[in-house]
Amino acid sequence: MSTGGHSNFFPHTLLRAHNWQHRPELDRVCDWWRGGGRGICALVGMGGAGKTAIAERFLRILPGGLPADPAVAKDASLPTPHSAFVFSFYDAPNPEAFFEALQMWLEHTPRIETMLSVGQMMFLLQQTPGLVVMDGLEKVQDEGLRGGASGQINDGRLKDLVLRVADALLPISLLVTSRFRLYDPLAQRADHYRQIEVENLE
């Protein structure tokens, strides 16, 4: 699947709602995207609240996102991303797997011979505008049960990547789902960080 000459890469399939009901949180994600999709948009809520389903629905109505579905119309008011990368930490709760898949997307290859350094990865990301979706980020975040900061990303490389996006140092838009709020330093980057609280459906 390609948008604008750059291939999308979806190593994981996000869980789809069996009986979709319109969610105001989806409208807020769409507003973020229409407004330029700057920095990070985080869907935060309890397990089972529907965060992943909202992200999946967004990709389904997004031109250039998931393949067209006869039952779900594309929203022509949403700009088409230059390219897109979707990763689920529920399927692979491992930063190494994330960076391997990210490199495949950046290099447009089904396999990698040698892992890039962090610096090389960041250089390629600077040349690759697009939408990155991280589903289930809580799998690699601190739960705050042992004195750590709740919501802090445990892997240094992944934390650096997220902070760079929050600082608008990379041309990518990051859509995240998590049970935890992203940690405090991101709150200081309010211009490039939007948090959407996802309420459980009654």
KAQUIJO-V714246 format. One record per residue. SS is DSSP state (A for helix, B for strand, O for the rest). NEAR is the number of other ideal C-beta (glycine too) atoms within 12 Angstrom. Layout:
ss->[SS;SS]
near->[NEAR;NEAR]
This chain:
ss->[O;B;B;O;O;B;B;O;B;B;O;O;O;O;O;O;O;O;O;O;O;O;O;A;A;A;A;A;A;A;A;A;A;A;O;O;O;O;O;B;B;B;B;B;O;O;O;O;O;O;A;A;A;A;A;A;A;A;A;A;A;B;O;O;O;O;O;O;B;O;O;B;O;O;B;O;O;O;O;O;O;O;O;B;B;B;B;B;O;O;O;O;O;O;A;A;A;A;A;A;A;A;A;A;A;A;A;O;O;O;O;O;O;O;O;O;O;A;A;A;A;A;A;A;A;A;O;O;O;B;B;B;B;B;B;O;A;A;A;A;B;O;O;O;O;O;O;O;O;O;O;O;B;O;O;A;A;A;A;A;A;A;A;A;A;A;O;O;O;O;O;B;B;B;B;B;B;B;O;O;O;O;O;A;A;A;A;A;O;A;A;A;B;B;B;B;B;O;O;O;O;O]
near->[23;17;24;19;13;24;24;32;30;29;27;26;20;34;25;21;24;9;9;21;15;17;28;17;35;34;20;24;40;34;20;31;35;20;19;20;34;28;34;44;43;43;44;35;29;18;19;15;25;35;45;38;31;42;51;35;36;46;43;32;30;40;28;30;37;28;18;17;17;8;11;22;15;24;25;13;16;30;26;27;36;26;32;40;42;42;42;32;34;26;22;23;23;20;29;18;25;37;34;26;33;39;33;27;35;32;25;19;18;14;12;21;11;11;21;22;13;22;13;20;32;26;16;28;34;20;18;32;28;39;46;42;49;47;40;31;44;35;30;37;35;24;19;18;10;10;9;15;21;22;29;29;35;27;24;15;27;34;26;23;35;41;29;29;38;35;22;22;20;31;25;39;40;47;49;50;45;43;31;34;29;42;31;18;22;36;18;14;26;16;16;32;31;33;32;34;22;32;18;14;20;6]
